[in-house]
Amino acid sequence: MTSPSEETRVIRQIYAAAARPAADWQTALTTLGAVLRAEGTCLLIESAGAAHRFATGTPPALPAPEVLRALRDDRLYAHGDLGQPGPPLRLIAVSAHADARAWLGVGHAQTDFRAADGALLGRLAPHLAQAVDLWLDRQADEAQARQTTDLSRALGAGWLWLDPALRVIEADATARALLSDTPALRLAAGGRLDAGDGLVARDLRRAMDQALAGRAQRLTLAQPPAPLHLALLPGLSAPAPGLRPVVRGVLRRAPRAGALDPDALAGALGLKRSEARLAALICDGATLAEAAQTLGWTLETARSCSKRIFALTGTHGQPDLVRLVQTGTVWFTP
């Protein structure tokens, strides 16, 4: 007979699988297989037209998809019920989201299952349905988070949470990348923000004190050509239940048009590649003389090319071109 502690361990690991960032059901399936003395296990999840399969050991062969989809939820099936030849098999089906179902199969090589094994699988059905539901929600949340991260990275913006001592409690990947690329500011031992320059350190401490007092603060931590800006939002508060109070911060280094793929910029603006290179230099603040020198052109060639760019993009001079690029979506070109 399956002990309560073994059953509890399997249930806990099923829910742990649903909470993990990666698609990892292996631990739960391995534990279930060990408890049931199985040769292998297989979990098949279908949602939104896609199938996700996880298996351990020598997984049992599941019936054809049309057979699986006809099975009733929360009912235990044996290989005989399924007209399935071969080694002993036990299978349960559950529904999660409205368009999602899952099937859990456990197989033996020779010996058949005990009655207690089938009873355990039956008791797991509601837990499996809820765990699959949570897992699908988690995957959707992670996809949305990746999209948000990609957008913020393209805009050169990252967030961080700071305690009153300027220790970084948490930060996103973009903020950490900006910090690692900024000599003016670094993460010291213990995660504390450390400014190498005494004046910057003083300004940072004053800004934190003002933010703690409820007043938003903004600092420029690195100067042109690649300025880095830090905003400390007012107030010390917990960003979510269970988290300690923090001051929320935002780091921003505006992306440079020169870092864009010239072909992508050319396609976005309807320009030739050479014209896009000049447009990028203009958008990054270069004068026509500076751009001509960078490109190895004469000043007259740069002037003539800029006029073509303005005509093709429907802009009226350099400020208008800069506005077009800075407010456009070319930054999000894959």
N, C-alpha and C positions, 0 to 999 in steps of 0.2 A: 504494500500500500504506500502511496506517496505521502510523505510526511508534510505537515503544515509548513515547516520551515523551508522545505524544498519548493513547495508551491508558491510561497511568499517570495522566495528568491527569484523564481521565474517571472512572477508578476512585476516585481520591482525592475527587473532588467528589461522587460518589455516597455515599461514607461520610460526608463532611462534611454532606450534606443530612440524613442520618439523625441526626446529632448536634446539629443546630441546634434551638433552642427552638421556633421557629416552623415551620410546615409549609412549608418552602421547598426545593423540588426544582428551581427554575427555573434556577439556575446550572449544575447538572449536566446538565439537559436541553438548555440552550442550547449548552454545550460539545460534547455528543454530536452535536447537530444540525450544528454547524460542522465537526466532524471528518468526518462522513458526508456533508457537502454536502446536507443535508436541507432541505426546505421547512418542516418542522415536526416536532415530537415530541409524544408523549402518553404519560403514565403513569397507569394506573388501578389503584388499590388497593382491594380489597374485604375488609372485616373486620367481624365481628360484625353483619352485615346492613347495613352502611353502605358507601357508595362515596366514594372520595376521588380527584379527578381533577386532574392537573397537566399543563399544556400550554405549548408555545412555538411561535412562528411561526404558520404555517397548519397546525394539527395534522391528522394523518390521521384519517379516519373509521374507527373501530374496528368490528369485526363486532358483531352483536347479542349481548346478555349470554349467551344460551343457547349460542351458538357459542363464545364466549370460554371459558366454564366447561368445555367439552368438550375444550379443547386440552390437549396433554400438556406437562408441565413441561420446561424446559431445551431445547426444540426450537425451531429457527428456522422460521418460517412466512413464505411469500410470499403476495401477494394472490391468486395463482392457486390456492394450496393451500386458501384460505379461500372460494373462489367469490366473491371480492370484486371487483366491477367498479371501474373508476376508476384513478387514478394508482398508480404502484408503491408497495408497502407491504412493510415487514418487521416481524415481530412475534415477541416471545418471551413465554412465560408462566412464572411461577415461583411456588412456594409458600413462605410464610413461617411464621407460626403455623399451628396445626392448622386453624384456621377462616379463614385469610387467604390470598389469592392476589393476584398483581400481574401486569399486562400492560404491556409497553413496546412502543409502536409508533413507527416512523419512516417518514416519507413523502417521496417526491419528486414534483415536479409533472409532469415530462416524462420525463427519463432514468431508466433503471433503475439498480439498485444494482450496485456492483462485488462480486466474490466476497469481497474483503477486508472489505467492509462487513458482510456477513453473518457472516463469521468473527469479527469484533470483537463483534458483538451476541451471538453464541454464547458467547464467552469472558466477556462481562459477566454472563451469567445467574446464576452462583453468587454473584457479588458483589452483584447486585441483590437476590437472595433474602435474603442476610444483612443488607444495608442496610435493606430493608423491615422485617425482623424487629426490628432495632435501633430503627428509627423508631417502630414500633408500641409497643415497650416504653417508649420515651421519652415518647410521648404519654400512655400510661397513668400513668407516673411523674409527669408534670406535672399530670395531673388530680388525682392523689392529693395532690400538693404544694399545689395550689390549695385543695383541701378543707381540708387542715391549716392553711393560711394563713388561710382564712376563719374557722375555729374559733378560732385563737389571737387573731385580730383582735377577734372578738366577746367574748372573755374579757379583752381588754386586755393581752395578754402577748406579748412579743417577745424574741428572742434576739440576742446579739451576741458576737463573739469579740474579745478585747482582747490586745494585747501588754503586756509589763511596764511600758512607758511610757504606758499608758492610751490608746494609739492603737487605734481601731476598725479591725480587719482586715476584718471582714465583719459584716453585720447584716441582719435581715429587714426587710420593709417596715413592720411594726408597730413595731419598735424605733425605726426612723428617724422614724416619725411621732410617737412619744412624745417623742423627743429634740427634734424641731423645735417641739413644743408645750409645752416645759418651760423657762421662763426660768432655772431653777436650774442647768441643765446644757445644754451645746451642743457641737456638733462644731466645733472650731477648725481652723485651717489644718493640713494634714497628717493630718486625721482624728482628732486627739487630743481626748479628752473634757476639756472645760474647764468648771469650776464658777465662776460669777461670785462666789460668796461664799467668802471665805477659809476659814471653818470647814468648809464643805462640801468644799472642795478638800483640806483636811487630812484629813478623814475618808475621803475617797475614796482618797487615797494610802495611808493606813494600811490600809484594807480590801484594797487590791490587794496590799500587802506580806504581809498575813496569808493571802490566798488563794494567793500564790506559795509560802508556807510550808506549804500543805496544809490550811488551815482555812477553811471556808466563811464568807462574810461577807454581812451584810444591812444595807442602809442605806435610810433614807427621805429622798429627795431633794427632795420637794415636800410641803408640809403640806396638811391638809384645807382646802377641801372636796374637792380632787382630789389626794390623796396619790399620789406616784410612788415605787415601791419598786424597789431594785436588789439583786439577789443575785449574788455572785461565787462561783462554784463552785470547789472546791479543786483546786490543781495546775495546772502548765503542761504541756500535752500536745497532740499533733497530733490534730485531730478526724478526720482521714482521711489515707491515704497520699498523699504529695506535698504536704501542707499544713504550714505552719510551726506550731510549738507555740504555743498560745494559752491564755488563761484564758477559760473560758466564763461568760457573764453572762446574766442574765434581767432584763428590765424588766417591771414590771406596774403598770398603773393600772386598778383594778377598774371595770368599766362601771357607769354609773348607771342605775337603773331609769327615771328621768325622761327619759333619752335614747331609750328604747324607743318604738316607735309605739304610742300608746294603744289603737288598735284591735287590734293584735297582742296586747298584754298583756291586753286585755279578753277576746279570744277564748281565750287560753291559760288564763285563770283562770275563765272563765264569768261574767264581770261585764259591767255596762254601762260605756260609755266614761267617764262621770263617776266611777264607782266605781274604774275602773282608774287614773285620774289620782290619786285619793287613795291608792290602794295603792302607786303608784310613789313618791309623796312619803314615805309611811311607810317604805318599803324603803330610801330614801335617807337616813333618819335624822331626818326632821322629826317634831316633836311634833304632836299633833292641833291645837293652837293655831296652830302655824306653818303647818301644811297648810291650815287654814281660812282664814288670812290670805292665803296664796298663791292659793287658789282663789276668794277672795271670798265665802266661806261664813261662816255663824255657827258658833261652836264646837259648838252643839247639833246642827246639821246634820252636821258632820263626825263627831261621836260616833255619831249614828244611822246614818250611812253606813258607818262602820267596823264597826259591829256586823253590818250586812248582809253586808259583805265577809267577815268571819270565818265567818258562817254558811254563805255560799255556797261558800267555799273549804275548809271543814272545819278551819279553824285556830282556835287558842285564844289570841287576843291578838296584839299586834304582833310580838313575837319569833318566834312561830310562822309568821306571814305572811312575814316577812323570810326565814326559813329556806326556806320553800316556794319563793319566787321565786329566791333566790340559788342554790339547788341544782337548779332546774328547767331546762328546755330553751328557755324563752322567748327567751333571748339569741341563739338560733340561728335565729329566725324570719326567713325571707327578706324 
